[in-house]
Amino acid sequence: AGLTGEKKYAGQRISLDFKDADIKNVFRLLAEVSGDNIVVTGDVARKVTVRLVDVPWDQALDLLIDTNGLGKERIGNVVRISTSTQLKAESDARTAAKKAKENEEDLQTAYLSVNYAKVKDLVDKIKPVLSARGTVVPDDRSNTIIVRDIKKYIDEANTVVSRLDLRTAQVQIESNLIETTPTFARALGMQLSFDTPF
């Protein structure tokens, strides 16, 4: 609800006045005004009383969703409205399916050569981008990092190494030494003479 106050709304302005109306019918009306495709899932079943005067339709939509404990997700030009619990369950199911797919994928081994940095310094920076099954082993002798994980995470580890394995900037200082003798110092001097007219 706090987000609706900060968000900028630019939809066509409408007025709504309903008492104990089926919320699905209100969403249908908003779909007509907006031109968007709105799909309301079967678990959204409640009555609403609402009176809004001269508000943007997208703000009215957000207010109805927020005040009734609902959630929405946009897929292309379709807005899908469901209960927050249902949307969370679907999101969790998608995450679990993605994780299960990753667990089925075979592990690969990659040898990442390090040219300028120390492998010990890079290992701690690689670990966060690996999966739970991934391992990383530094080899100080060859200055190589051995990464074992699925391809997606090996690519991310490779990106981290390529970004951090950079040559340290160096400052070049040039100097010239001149060895002098007393006669050389006198030769560098200037001899001035003044002629005074009488």
Secondary structure, 3 states (H helix, E strand, C coil): CHHHHHCCCCCCEEEEEEEEEEHHHHHHHHHHHHCCEEEECCCCCCEEEEEEEEEEHHHHHHHHHHHCCEEEEEECCEEEEEEHHHHHHHHHHHHHHHHHHHHHCCCEEEEEECCCCCHHHHHHHHHHHCCCCCEEEEECCCCEEEEEECHHHHHHHHHHHHHHCCCCCCCCCCCCCCCCCHHHHHHHCCCCCCCCCC
